[in-house]
Amino acid sequence: MTDITVIGSNMIDLITYLDRMPVEGETIEAPSFEMGFGGKGANQAVAAARLGSDVAMITMVGNDEFGKQQLQNFKTNQINTAGVGIGSCSSGTAPIFVDPTSDNRILIIKGANAELTPAVLDQHQDLIRQTKLIVLQQEVPLETNYHAIDLAQQFGIPVLLNPAPANRELNVDYVSKVQFFTPNETELATLTGMPTTNLMEIEAAAQHLISRGVSNIIVTVGSKGALWVTVNGSQLIPGQHVHAVDTTGAGDSFIGSFAHYFAAGEPIPVALRHANEYASVTVTRYGTQKSYPTLAELDQVQTAPVRR
């Protein structure tokens, strides 16, 4: 049995670091560029695996050189690749633009990720059945996530659904079937149509979903941390104040590390605190997956807060 099965996307990140964004019709020079492994599903799987979880990945890579590299990257990170298929088209890619404040803007081209269909999941039911936790995101077709949730219910497996990127078409009836729903404030506003400009509004929007049957809503609120909302109320798990240089993939590092700590048996508030600590380390490093420390590296990291 695996600790975590991630069903979702993989991407090749094309990261450009900018002094500023160009205006319409303008061409400017950027200081640096790099490529890396990404995709929300793959990011979350790698974060959990680097912390020591036994992780399986169900995804579709492209039939190109990027696809070969993705497959090798999973193996390098000791991720079970029995559920990794090769699609009929090119790999998914994500052009990412990072400004001097460490904020980012991201485009995604699904590529082979669009071929992760419900039929593919049916081919891997044994893998899905034999896991402690299923983790989903939204860079693959919605019907695939719905089918994954149905299979999880059939097998009695808890599900964490990270609704990123936001999709207004997400069916709340399916959201109510998962154990953990983990939007950021923007994604929460998209789904509920309610304002989320402060913690009070965020809690009200989350409680709206709680009233629809969702068990646990974990809203990531940037440097403030994570707001855990249940039918019994809310609890803010504070974030750590660090000098961020690149926030690309930070949300995925939080989700992957939370999945690791929860699957390892930690109570939810403790798992959230540890996930905040893990994500705070990743934003002090450049890149996506390459910013994710292993458990051994995490133990060596200076954990005292670094004030801006």
BASE-511938 format. One record per residue: x negated, y negated, z negated of N, C-alpha, C in turn. Coordinates in Angstrom, 2 decimals, m for minus. Example, Ala and Ser with C-alpha at 12.3 -4.5 7.8 and 13.67 -1.06 7.14 Angstrom:
BEGIN
        nX        nY        nZ       caX       caY       caZ        cX        cY        cZ
    m13.19      5.69     m7.80    m12.30      4.50     m7.80    m13.20      3.30     m7.80
    m12.85      2.25     m7.08    m13.67      1.06     m7.14    m12.90     m0.03     m7.87
This chain:
BEGIN
        nX        nY        nZ       caX       caY       caZ        cX        cY        cZ
     m0.84      1.20      0.00      0.00      0.00      0.00     m0.87     m1.25      0.00
     m0.53     m2.22      0.86     m1.25     m3.49      0.88     m0.64     m4.45     m0.14
     m1.43     m5.43     m0.54     m0.92     m6.47     m1.44      0.00     m7.42     m0.69
     m0.42     m7.82      0.50      0.28     m8.85      1.27      0.28     m8.48      2.74
      1.44     m8.59      3.39      1.51     m8.49      4.84      1.96     m9.84      5.39
      1.11    m10.44      6.19      1.43    m11.72      6.82      1.95    m11.44      8.22
      3.14    m11.93      8.50      3.73    m11.81      9.84      3.77    m13.21     10.42
      2.96    m13.46     11.45      2.95    m14.83     11.95      1.91    m15.10     13.00
      1.45    m16.34     13.02      0.69    m16.87     14.14     m0.81    m16.81     13.93
     m1.50    m16.92     15.04     m2.94    m17.18     15.05     m3.20    m18.21     16.14
     m4.14    m19.08     15.92     m4.46    m20.14     16.87     m5.97    m20.35     16.92
     m6.43    m20.89     18.02     m7.78    m21.44     18.06     m7.65    m22.94     17.84
     m8.26    m23.44     16.77     m8.21    m24.86     16.46     m9.25    m25.62     17.28
     m8.81    m26.70     17.90     m9.68    m27.60     18.67     m9.67    m28.93     17.94
    m10.65    m29.16     17.09    m10.62    m30.25     16.12    m11.48    m31.41     16.58
    m10.85    m32.58     16.70    m11.56    m33.81     17.04    m11.51    m34.76     15.86
    m12.68    m35.21     15.42    m12.76    m36.18     14.33    m12.85    m37.59     14.93
    m11.93    m38.46     14.54    m11.76    m39.77     15.17    m12.12    m40.91     14.22
    m12.61    m42.01     14.78    m12.71    m43.25     14.00    m11.34    m43.90     13.90
    m10.55    m43.75     14.97     m9.17    m44.22     14.98     m8.45    m43.54     16.14
     m7.13    m43.51     16.10     m6.36    m42.96     17.21     m6.32    m43.97     18.36
     m6.46    m43.51     19.60     m6.35    m44.44     20.73     m4.92    m44.92     20.91
     m4.75    m46.10     21.44     m3.43    m46.59     21.79     m3.10    m46.13     23.20
     m1.87    m46.34     23.62     m1.43    m45.88     24.94     m2.33    m46.43     26.04
     m2.78    m45.53     26.92     m3.60    m45.92     28.05     m5.06    m46.17     27.74
     m5.46    m45.96     26.48     m6.82    m46.26     26.07     m7.65    m44.98     25.99
     m8.90    m45.06     26.39     m9.87    m43.99     26.21    m10.94    m44.46     25.23
    m11.19    m43.70     24.18    m12.22    m44.06     23.22    m13.12    m42.86     22.98
    m14.28    m43.12     22.43    m15.23    m42.05     22.12    m14.97    m41.54     20.71
    m15.02    m40.22     20.53    m14.85    m39.61     19.22    m16.21    m39.15     18.71
    m16.44    m39.26     17.41    m17.77    m38.90     16.87    m18.12    m37.42     16.97
    m17.12    m36.54     16.79    m17.47    m35.12     16.78    m16.28    m34.24     17.10
    m16.60    m33.01     17.50    m15.60    m32.02     17.88    m16.10    m30.65     17.45
    m15.16    m29.78     17.03    m15.54    m28.41     16.75    m14.35    m27.49     16.98
    m14.66    m26.22     17.19    m13.63    m25.21     17.35    m13.65    m24.29     16.13
    m12.49    m23.72     15.83    m12.44    m22.80     14.70    m11.21    m21.93     14.79
    m11.14    m20.97     13.89     m9.99    m20.08     13.83     m8.90    m20.72     12.99
     m7.64    m20.65     13.49     m6.54    m21.23     12.76     m5.24    m20.51     13.05
     m4.16    m21.25     12.97     m2.82    m20.67     13.03     m2.36    m20.44     11.61
     m1.14    m20.86     11.30     m0.68    m20.81      9.92     m0.70    m19.39      9.34
     m0.26    m18.43     10.13     m0.26    m17.06      9.63     m1.66    m16.56      9.36
     m2.55    m16.75     10.33     m3.93    m16.29     10.16     m4.61    m17.03      9.01
     m4.37    m18.32      8.90     m4.97    m19.08      7.80     m4.56    m18.51      6.45
     m3.29    m18.26      6.29     m2.79    m17.76      5.01     m3.32    m16.37      4.71
     m3.44    m15.55      5.75     m3.99    m14.21      5.57     m5.45    m14.28      5.15
     m6.22    m15.14      5.79     m7.64    m15.26      5.47     m7.85    m15.77      4.05
     m7.06    m16.78      3.64     m7.19    m17.30      2.28     m6.97    m16.19      1.25
     m5.90    m15.42      1.44     m5.60    m14.34      0.49     m6.68    m13.27      0.52
     m7.15    m12.93      1.72     m8.17    m11.89      1.84     m9.49    m12.32      1.20
     m9.86    m13.58      1.37    m11.12    m14.05      0.80    m11.09    m14.08     m0.72
     m9.89    m14.14     m1.27     m9.77    m14.08     m2.72     m9.72    m12.65     m3.24
     m9.66    m11.69     m2.33     m9.73    m10.29     m2.75     m8.49     m9.47     m2.55
     m7.41    m10.07     m2.00     m6.20     m9.29     m1.74     m6.42     m8.33     m0.57
     m5.71     m7.21     m0.62     m5.66     m6.28      0.50     m4.57     m6.79      1.44
     m4.97     m7.33      2.59     m4.06     m8.06      3.47     m3.94     m7.36      4.82
     m2.71     m7.26      5.32     m2.45     m6.80      6.69     m1.86     m7.96      7.48
     m2.15     m8.00      8.77     m1.66     m9.06      9.64     m0.87     m8.46     10.79
      0.33     m8.97     11.02      1.11     m8.60     12.19      1.21     m9.84     13.06
      0.58     m9.79     14.24      0.52    m10.97     15.10      0.20    m10.51     16.52
      0.23    m11.45     17.46     m0.14    m11.18     18.85     m1.25    m12.15     19.25
     m2.39    m11.60     19.67     m3.47    m12.45     20.16     m3.42    m12.49     21.69
     m4.10    m13.45     22.28     m4.09    m13.59     23.74     m4.96    m12.56     24.43
     m4.72    m12.41     25.73     m5.51    m11.47     26.52     m6.72    m12.17     27.14
     m7.41    m12.95     26.32     m8.54    m13.74     26.78     m9.67    m13.63     25.76
    m10.73    m14.37     25.99    m11.88    m14.31     25.09    m11.52    m14.79     23.69
    m10.63    m15.80     23.61    m10.19    m16.26     22.30     m9.51    m15.13     21.52
     m8.71    m14.33     22.24     m8.03    m13.21     21.58     m9.01    m12.21     21.00
    m10.07    m11.91     21.75    m11.10    m10.99     21.25    m11.77    m11.57     19.99
    m12.00    m12.87     20.02    m12.64    m13.52     18.87    m11.72    m13.50     17.65
    m10.42    m13.71     17.88     m9.47    m13.66     16.77     m9.47    m12.28     16.12
     m9.42    m11.26     16.94     m9.39     m9.90     16.41    m10.64     m9.62     15.58
    m11.79    m10.04     16.08    m13.03     m9.84     15.33    m13.02    m10.64     14.04
    m12.43    m11.84     14.09    m12.36    m12.67     12.88    m11.54    m11.99     11.80
    m10.42    m11.36     12.17     m9.63    m10.62     11.19    m10.46     m9.51     10.56
    m11.19     m8.78     11.40    m12.01     m7.67     10.89    m13.12     m8.18      9.98
    m13.73     m9.30     10.36    m14.79     m9.89      9.54    m14.27    m10.25      8.16
    m13.02    m10.70      8.11    m12.41    m11.07      6.82    m11.71     m9.88      6.15
    m11.97     m8.67      6.65    m11.47     m7.43      6.05     m9.94     m7.40      6.00
     m9.32     m7.91      7.05     m7.86     m7.88      7.19     m7.48     m6.67      8.02
     m6.48     m5.95      7.58     m5.97     m4.78      8.30     m5.38     m5.24      9.63
     m5.93     m4.73     10.74     m5.51     m5.18     12.07     m4.60     m4.18     12.78
     m4.05     m3.22     12.04     m3.18     m2.22     12.68     m1.97     m2.88     13.33
     m1.55     m4.05     12.83     m0.39     m4.74     13.37     m0.72     m5.84     14.36
     m1.97     m5.93     14.81     m2.38     m6.96     15.75     m2.27     m6.42     17.17
     m1.44     m7.07     18.00     m1.29     m6.66     19.39     m1.91     m7.66     20.33
     m2.09     m7.25     21.57     m2.65     m8.14     22.60     m1.53     m8.51     23.56
     m1.28     m9.80     23.72     m0.19    m10.28     24.54     m0.53    m10.29     26.02
      0.40    m10.78     26.81      0.24    m10.83     28.27     m0.20    m12.20     28.76
     m0.48    m13.11     27.83     m0.86    m14.47     28.22     m2.03    m14.94     27.35
     m2.35    m16.20     27.45     m3.50    m16.75     26.73     m3.20    m16.93     25.25
     m4.24    m17.13     24.50     m4.12    m17.30     23.05     m3.44    m18.63     22.70
     m2.85    m18.66     21.52     m2.32    m19.91     21.01     m3.46    m20.87     20.67
     m3.23    m22.15     20.91     m4.25    m23.15     20.60     m3.61    m24.32     19.85
     m4.45    m25.02     19.09     m3.96    m26.15     18.30     m4.96    m27.30     18.38
     m4.73    m28.28     19.28     m5.54    m29.50     19.25     m5.22    m30.29     17.98
     m6.26    m30.64     17.23     m6.10    m31.31     15.93     m6.94    m32.58     15.94
     m6.36    m33.67     15.46     m7.04    m34.95     15.42     m7.10    m35.43     13.97
     m8.31    m35.63     13.46     m8.52    m36.00     12.06     m9.09    m37.41     12.00
     m8.43    m38.28     11.22     m8.90    m39.66     11.13     m9.79    m39.86      9.90
    m10.38    m41.04      9.72    m11.32    m41.25      8.63    m10.71    m41.12      7.23
     m9.39    m41.19      7.12     m8.75    m41.02      5.81     m8.50    m39.56      5.49
     m8.88    m38.65      6.40     m8.71    m37.19      6.31     m7.31    m36.74      6.70
     m6.44    m37.69      7.11     m5.13    m37.29      7.61     m5.29    m36.66      8.99
     m4.33    m35.78      9.36     m4.46    m35.12     10.64     m3.16    m35.14     11.42
     m3.30    m35.02     12.74     m2.16    m34.88     13.66     m2.44    m33.65     14.51
     m1.43    m32.78     14.64     m1.64    m31.47     15.23     m0.61    m31.19     16.32
     m1.07    m30.67     17.43     m0.21    m30.10     18.47     m0.41    m28.58     18.45
      0.65    m27.82     18.78      0.46    m26.38     18.89      0.99    m25.89     20.24
      0.24    m24.98     20.84      0.68    m24.27     22.03      0.78    m22.81     21.62
      1.99    m22.26     21.59      2.18    m20.93     21.00      1.41    m19.83     21.72
      1.36    m19.88     23.05      0.68    m18.83     23.78      1.22    m17.46     23.41
      0.34    m16.52     23.11      0.74    m15.15     22.81      1.59    m15.04     21.57
      1.58    m16.05     20.70      2.42    m16.01     19.50      3.90    m15.90     19.85
      4.28    m16.42     21.01      5.67    m16.34     21.44      6.09    m14.90     21.74
      5.11    m14.01     21.89      5.41    m12.61     22.19      5.49    m11.75     20.93
      5.43    m12.38     19.76      5.66    m11.65     18.52      7.18    m11.59     18.31
      7.80    m10.56     18.84      9.26    m10.43     18.88      9.74     m9.44     17.81
     11.06     m9.40     17.56     11.59     m8.39     16.64     11.21     m6.97     17.03
     11.12     m6.70     18.34     10.75     m5.35     18.78      9.34     m5.00     18.33
      8.44     m5.99     18.28      7.08     m5.73     17.80      7.12     m5.33     16.33
      7.96     m6.00     15.55      8.06     m5.66     14.13      8.56     m4.23     13.94
      9.48     m3.82     14.79     10.00     m2.45     14.68      8.89     m1.42     14.88
      7.87     m1.77     15.65      6.75     m0.86     15.87      5.87     m0.73     14.63
      6.04     m1.64     13.69      5.16     m1.67     12.51      5.96     m1.60     11.20
      7.08     m0.91     11.23      7.90     m0.82     10.03      7.17     m0.14      8.87
      6.33      0.82      9.16      5.58      1.49      8.09      4.66      0.50      7.39
      4.05     m0.38      8.16      3.17     m1.39      7.58      3.97     m2.37      6.72
      5.15     m2.76      7.20      6.00     m3.69      6.46      6.53     m3.05      5.19
      6.88     m1.80      5.27      7.46     m1.11      4.12      6.47     m0.96      2.97
      5.19     m0.81      3.30      4.19     m0.49      2.29      3.38     m1.72      1.90
      4.07     m2.72      1.37      3.40     m3.94      0.92      4.12     m4.52     m0.28
      3.42     m5.33     m1.05      4.01     m5.96     m2.24      4.73     m7.27     m1.90
      4.27     m7.97     m0.86      4.81     m9.29     m0.52      4.64     m9.53      0.97
      5.68    m10.08      1.60      5.64    m10.47      3.01      5.59    m11.99      3.09
      4.70    m12.51      3.91      4.55    m13.96      4.07      4.87    m14.33      5.52
      5.75    m15.33      5.68      6.20    m15.79      7.00      5.99    m17.29      7.15
      5.84    m17.75      8.41      5.81    m19.18      8.75      6.67    m19.37      9.99
      6.54    m20.53     10.67      7.44    m20.81     11.78      6.72    m21.20     13.08
      5.55    m20.60     13.31      4.90    m20.79     14.60      5.19    m19.61     15.54
      6.16    m18.80     15.16      6.61    m17.67     15.99      8.12    m17.81     16.14
      8.77    m17.04     17.03     10.21    m17.19     17.23     11.01    m17.00     15.94
     12.03    m17.82     15.75     12.86    m17.73     14.54     13.49    m16.35     14.39
     13.92    m15.75     15.51     14.58    m14.45     15.42     13.63    m13.37     14.89
     12.33    m13.57     15.10     11.35    m12.63     14.55     11.31    m12.75     13.03
     11.31    m13.97     12.53     11.35    m14.16     11.08     12.64    m13.60     10.49
     13.76    m13.83     11.16     15.03    m13.29     10.66     14.97    m11.77     10.56
     14.42    m11.14     11.58     14.32     m9.68     11.58     13.38     m9.21     10.47
     12.30     m9.96     10.26     11.38     m9.61      9.17     12.08     m9.69      7.81
     12.92    m10.71      7.63     13.65    m10.85      6.38     14.65     m9.71      6.22
     15.32     m9.33      7.29     16.25     m8.20      7.23     15.52     m6.91      6.87
     14.37     m6.67      7.49     13.60     m5.47      7.17     13.12     m5.49      5.72
     12.70     m6.66      5.26     12.24     m6.78      3.87     13.37     m6.45      2.89
     14.56     m6.96      3.18     15.69     m6.63      2.32     15.98     m5.13      2.34
     15.89     m4.54      3.51     16.13     m3.10      3.65     15.14     m2.29      2.82
     13.89     m2.76      2.76     12.84     m2.02      2.05     12.62     m2.51      0.62
     13.34     m3.56      0.22     13.19     m4.08     m1.14     11.88     m4.82     m1.36
     11.40     m5.55     m0.33     10.13     m6.28     m0.42     10.42     m7.77     m0.54
      9.81     m8.46     m1.52     10.01     m9.92     m1.62      9.35    m10.64     m0.46
      9.92    m11.80     m0.09      9.44    m12.57      1.06      9.13    m14.00      0.63
      8.02    m14.53      1.12      7.70    m15.95      1.01      7.82    m16.53      2.41
      8.68    m17.52      2.57      8.86    m18.20      3.86      8.35    m19.62      3.76
      7.32    m19.91      4.55      6.76    m21.25      4.65      7.33    m21.89      5.92
      8.27    m22.85      5.81      8.98    m23.36      6.98      8.18    m24.42      7.74
      6.99    m24.03      8.16      6.12    m24.96      8.89      5.70    m24.32     10.21
      5.78    m25.10     11.31      6.29    m26.46     11.37      7.82    m26.51     11.19
      8.33    m27.66     10.81      9.76    m27.81     10.53     10.60    m27.49     11.76
     11.74    m26.86     11.52     12.67    m26.50     12.60     14.09    m26.70     12.09
     14.80    m27.64     12.68     16.17    m27.95     12.25     17.12    m26.78     12.46
     16.73    m25.84     13.33     17.60    m24.71     13.64     17.50    m23.58     12.61
     16.62    m23.71     11.64     16.46    m22.65     10.64     17.78    m22.40      9.92
     18.19    m21.14      9.88     19.46    m20.73      9.28     19.31    m20.61      7.76
     20.01    m21.44      7.02     19.90    m21.44      5.56     20.38    m20.11      4.97
     21.25    m19.42      5.66     21.70    m18.11      5.17     20.51    m17.16      5.06
     19.55    m17.28      5.97     18.35    m16.44      5.87     17.40    m16.97      4.80
     17.34    m18.28      4.68     16.51    m18.87      3.62     16.94    m18.35      2.25
     18.24    m18.19      2.07     18.76    m17.74      0.77     18.38    m16.30      0.45
     17.86    m15.56      1.43     17.49    m14.16      1.21     16.05    m13.99      0.76
     15.24    m15.06      0.83     13.83    m14.92      0.49     13.61    m15.27     m0.98
     12.53    m14.74     m1.55     12.24    m15.03     m2.95     11.60    m16.39     m3.12
     10.73    m16.77     m2.16     10.05    m18.06     m2.23     10.23    m18.82     m0.92
     10.65    m20.08     m1.04     10.78    m20.98      0.10      9.85    m22.14     m0.19
      8.86    m22.39      0.71      7.76    m23.29      0.36      7.58    m24.41      1.38
      8.50    m25.36      1.44      8.34    m26.50      2.37      7.47    m27.59      1.75
      6.96    m28.50      2.58      6.50    m29.77      2.04      7.70    m30.72      2.06
      7.50    m31.96      1.61      8.66    m32.85      1.48      9.28    m33.18      2.84
      8.46    m33.27      3.89      8.98    m33.56      5.22      9.84    m32.41      5.74
      9.35    m31.20      5.57     10.09    m30.01      6.02     11.37    m29.83      5.22
     11.33    m30.18      3.95     12.54    m30.11      3.12     13.58    m31.11      3.61
     13.14    m32.32      3.96     14.06    m33.34      4.48     14.66    m32.91      5.81
     13.84    m32.28      6.67     14.32    m31.83      7.97     15.45    m30.82      7.82
     15.29    m29.87      6.90     16.27    m28.80      6.75     17.54    m29.29      6.06
     17.40    m30.15      5.05     18.56    m30.56      4.26     19.23    m31.82      4.79
     18.48    m32.64      5.55     19.01    m33.93      5.97     19.09    m34.93      4.84
     18.38    m34.66      3.74     18.39    m35.53      2.57     17.05    m36.25      2.44
     17.03    m37.42      1.79     15.76    m38.14      1.62     14.85    m37.42      0.63
     13.54    m37.54      0.86     12.56    m36.89     m0.03     11.37    m37.83     m0.23
     11.67    m39.10     m0.54     10.60    m40.08     m0.66      9.98    m40.14     m2.05
     10.60    m39.49     m3.02     10.03    m39.44     m4.37     10.43    m38.11     m5.02
      9.87    m37.84     m6.19     10.10    m36.55     m6.84     11.56    m36.33     m7.19
     12.27    m37.39     m7.55     13.68    m37.24     m7.90     14.49    m36.82     m6.66
     14.21    m37.46     m5.53     14.91    m37.09     m4.30     14.52    m35.69     m3.84
     13.25    m35.35     m4.01     12.79    m34.01     m3.63     13.51    m32.94     m4.45
     13.62    m33.17     m5.74     14.32    m32.19     m6.58     15.79    m32.07     m6.18
     16.43    m33.21     m5.88     17.84    m33.17     m5.47     18.01    m32.38     m4.19
     17.11    m32.59     m3.22     17.19    m31.85     m1.95     16.95    m30.36     m2.18
     15.99    m30.05     m3.05     15.71    m28.65     m3.36     16.89    m27.99     m4.06
     17.50    m28.72     m4.99     18.65    m28.17     m5.71     19.83    m27.92     m4.76
     19.90    m28.72     m3.70     20.93    m28.47     m2.69     20.76    m27.08     m2.10
     19.50    m26.69     m1.84     19.25    m25.34     m1.30     19.43    m24.28     m2.38
     19.07    m24.62     m3.60     19.30    m23.68     m4.71     20.79    m23.33     m4.81
     21.63    m24.33     m4.59     23.08    m24.10     m4.65     23.56    m23.20     m3.52
     22.72    m23.07     m2.48     23.05    m22.19     m1.35     22.51    m20.78     m1.57
     21.84    m20.55     m2.72     21.40    m19.20     m3.05     19.91    m18.95     m3.02
     19.09    m19.98     m2.75     17.64    m19.79     m2.74     17.14    m19.64     m4.18
     16.26    m18.69     m4.42     15.81    m18.39     m5.79     14.74    m19.35     m6.29
     13.66    m19.48     m5.52     12.53    m20.32     m5.92     12.13    m21.21     m4.75
     12.13    m22.51     m4.98     11.65    m23.45     m3.97     10.39    m24.09     m4.52
      9.32    m24.01     m3.74      8.05    m24.62     m4.11      7.75    m25.68     m3.08
      7.87    m26.94     m3.47      7.66    m28.06     m2.55      6.25    m28.60     m2.77
      5.42    m28.51     m1.74      4.09    m29.09     m1.85      4.18    m30.59     m1.61
      3.58    m31.35     m2.51      3.70    m32.81     m2.47      2.31    m33.46     m2.44
      1.46    m32.92     m1.57      0.14    m33.49     m1.37     m0.71    m33.48     m2.63
     m1.38    m34.59     m2.89     m2.28    m34.66     m4.04     m1.55    m34.60     m5.37
     m0.22    m34.81     m5.34      0.54    m34.71     m6.59      0.64    m33.27     m7.07
      0.50    m32.31     m6.16      0.58    m30.90     m6.55      1.74    m30.19     m5.91
      2.47    m29.43     m6.71      3.60    m28.63     m6.22      4.75    m28.71     m7.20
      5.95    m28.91     m6.68      7.15    m28.96     m7.51      7.89    m27.63     m7.37
      7.99    m26.90     m8.48      8.67    m25.61     m8.51     10.10    m25.84     m8.99
     11.07    m25.48     m8.16     12.48    m25.75     m8.47     13.25    m24.43     m8.47
     14.02    m24.22     m9.54     14.91    m23.06     m9.64     16.26    m23.55    m10.14
     17.20    m22.64    m10.33     18.51    m23.01    m10.83     18.42    m23.59    m12.24
     17.32    m23.30    m12.94     17.15    m23.79    m14.31     16.47    m25.15    m14.40
     16.09    m25.73    m13.27     15.43    m27.03    m13.30     14.17    m27.04    m12.47
     13.25    m27.95    m12.80     12.04    m28.09    m12.01     10.82    m28.27    m12.90
      9.67    m27.96    m12.34      8.40    m28.13    m13.04      7.36    m28.58    m12.04
      6.70    m29.70    m12.33      5.62    m30.18    m11.47      4.31    m29.57    m11.92
      3.65    m28.86    m11.01      2.33    m28.31    m11.28      1.34    m29.29    m10.66
      0.66    m30.10    m11.48     m0.15    m31.19    m10.92     m1.30    m30.70    m10.05
     m1.61    m31.49     m9.03     m2.77    m31.21     m8.20     m4.02    m31.80     m8.83
     m5.17    m31.46     m8.26     m6.44    m32.01     m8.73     m6.85    m33.16     m7.83
     m7.42    m34.20     m8.44     m7.86    m35.37     m7.68     m9.30    m35.14     m7.23
     m9.45    m35.00     m5.92    m10.78    m34.77     m5.34    m10.99    m35.73     m4.19
    m12.21    m35.78     m3.72    m12.52    m36.61     m2.54    m12.29    m35.77     m1.30
    m11.13    m35.93     m0.67    m10.77    m35.13      0.50    m11.47    m35.67      1.75
    m12.03    m34.75      2.55    m12.64    m35.15      3.82    m11.89    m34.59      5.01
    m11.09    m33.52      4.81    m10.34    m32.92      5.91     m9.22    m32.07      5.31
     m7.97    m32.50      5.54     m6.83    m31.78      4.96     m6.27    m30.71      5.90
     m6.92    m30.51      7.05     m6.44    m29.50      7.99     m6.42    m28.12      7.33
     m5.26    m27.46      7.37     m5.16    m26.12      6.81     m5.03    m26.07      5.30
     m4.92    m27.23      4.65     m4.85    m27.23      3.18     m3.56    m26.57      2.69
     m2.44    m26.86      3.38     m1.19    m26.23      2.98     m1.24    m24.72      3.12
     m1.91    m24.24      4.17     m2.03    m22.80      4.36     m2.92    m22.18      3.30
     m3.96    m22.89      2.89     m4.82    m22.35      1.83     m4.04    m22.25      0.53
     m3.14    m23.21      0.30     m2.29    m23.16     m0.90     m1.36    m21.95     m0.84
     m0.70    m21.75      0.30      0.25    m20.63      0.43     m0.48    m19.29      0.32
     m1.59    m19.15      1.03     m2.33    m17.88      1.00     m2.86    m17.56     m0.38
     m3.37    m18.56     m1.08     m3.91    m18.31     m2.41     m2.78    m18.05     m3.41
     m1.65    m18.77     m3.28     m0.52    m18.49     m4.16     m0.05    m17.05     m3.96
      0.05    m16.61     m2.70      0.45    m15.24     m2.42     m0.50    m14.26     m3.09
     m1.80    m14.54     m3.02     m2.79    m13.67     m3.68     m2.55    m13.59     m5.18
     m2.44    m14.74     m5.82     m2.32    m14.75     m7.28     m0.99    m14.15     m7.73
      0.09    m14.42     m6.98      1.38    m13.84     m7.35      1.37    m12.33     m7.16
      0.84    m11.85     m6.03      0.79    m10.41     m5.78     m0.09     m9.70     m6.80
     m1.05    m10.45     m7.36     m1.94     m9.87     m8.38     m1.27     m9.81     m9.75
     m0.06    m10.37     m9.85      0.69    m10.24    m11.10      0.75    m11.48    m11.97
      0.22    m12.61    m11.48      0.25    m13.81    m12.32      1.66    m14.40    m12.38
      2.06    m14.97    m13.51      3.34    m15.71    m13.57      3.33    m16.86    m12.58
      4.50    m17.24    m12.10      4.58    m18.24    m11.04      3.86    m19.55    m11.39
      4.06    m20.15    m12.59      3.36    m21.41    m12.87      1.84    m21.26    m12.86
      1.34    m20.14    m13.35     m0.10    m19.90    m13.37     m0.62    m19.73    m11.94
      0.10    m18.96    m11.13     m0.29    m18.77     m9.73     m0.30    m20.10     m8.98
      0.67    m20.97     m9.28      0.72    m22.28     m8.63     m0.46    m23.15     m9.06
     m0.81    m23.10    m10.32     m1.96    m23.89    m10.78     m3.23    m23.42    m10.09
     m3.41    m22.11    m10.01     m4.61    m21.58     m9.35     m4.60    m21.91     m7.85
     m3.41    m21.90     m7.23     m3.32    m22.24     m5.81     m3.67    m23.71     m5.59
     m3.23    m24.59     m6.48     m3.61    m26.00     m6.39     m5.13    m26.16     m6.46
     m5.75    m25.42     m7.38     m7.20    m25.50     m7.55     m7.91    m25.03     m6.29
     m7.41    m23.94     m5.70     m8.02    m23.41     m4.49     m7.91    m24.41     m3.34
     m6.71    m24.95     m3.15     m6.49    m25.90     m2.05     m7.33    m27.16     m2.24
     m7.55    m27.57     m3.49     m8.33    m28.77     m3.74     m9.78    m28.59     m3.32
    m10.27    m27.36     m3.37    m11.63    m27.10     m2.90    m11.68    m27.19     m1.38
    m10.68    m26.66     m0.70    m10.72    m26.61      0.77    m10.73    m28.00      1.40
    m10.07    m28.98      0.79    m10.01    m30.31      1.40    m11.31    m31.08      1.23
    m12.22    m30.57      0.42    m13.53    m31.21      0.28    m14.52    m30.69      1.31
    m14.03    m29.78      2.20    m14.87    m29.19      3.24    m14.24    m29.44      4.60
    m15.06    m29.47      5.64    m14.54    m29.66      6.99    m14.09    m28.34      7.60
    m13.09    m28.45      8.50    m12.61    m27.28      9.20    m11.40    m26.65      8.54
    m10.92    m25.58      9.14     m9.74    m24.89      8.62    m10.17    m23.66      7.84
    m10.17    m22.50      8.47    m10.54    m21.29      7.74    m11.95    m21.35      7.17
    m12.85    m22.03      7.85    m14.23    m22.06      7.34    m14.34    m22.86      6.04
    m13.28    m23.62      5.71    m13.30    m24.36      4.45    m12.78    m23.52      3.29
    m12.29    m22.30      3.57    m11.69    m21.47      2.53    m12.77    m20.67      1.81
    m12.98    m20.90      0.53    m14.02    m20.16     m0.18    m13.60    m18.73     m0.50
    m14.59    m17.84     m0.60    m14.35    m16.51     m1.13    m14.22    m16.62     m2.64
    m13.81    m15.53     m3.27    m13.70    m15.53     m4.73    m15.05    m15.82     m5.37
    m16.11    m15.23     m4.82    m17.45    m15.46     m5.37    m17.85    m16.93     m5.21
    m17.55    m17.52     m4.04    m17.87    m18.94     m3.82    m17.05    m19.83     m4.74
    m15.78    m19.46     m4.93    m14.91    m20.26     m5.79    m15.46    m20.33     m7.20
    m16.00    m19.24     m7.68    m16.57    m19.21     m9.04    m17.76    m20.14     m9.18
    m18.42    m20.44     m8.05    m19.60    m21.29     m8.08    m19.29    m22.78     m7.87
    m18.05    m23.05     m7.48    m17.67    m24.42     m7.17    m17.55    m25.25     m8.46
    m18.03    m26.44     m8.43    m17.87    m27.35     m9.56    m16.41    m27.75     m9.64
    m15.72    m27.35    m10.70    m14.27    m27.56    m10.78    m13.88    m28.88    m11.45
    m14.84    m29.61    m12.01    m14.49    m30.89    m12.62    m13.95    m31.83    m11.55
    m12.82    m32.54    m11.81    m12.24    m33.44    m10.81    m13.24    m34.51    m10.36
    m13.21    m34.80     m9.07    m14.01    m35.86     m8.50    m13.08    m37.03     m8.17
    m13.24    m38.12     m8.88    m12.34    m39.26     m8.69    m12.66    m39.98     m7.40
    m11.63    m40.48     m6.76    m11.83    m41.28     m5.55    m12.47    m42.61     m5.90
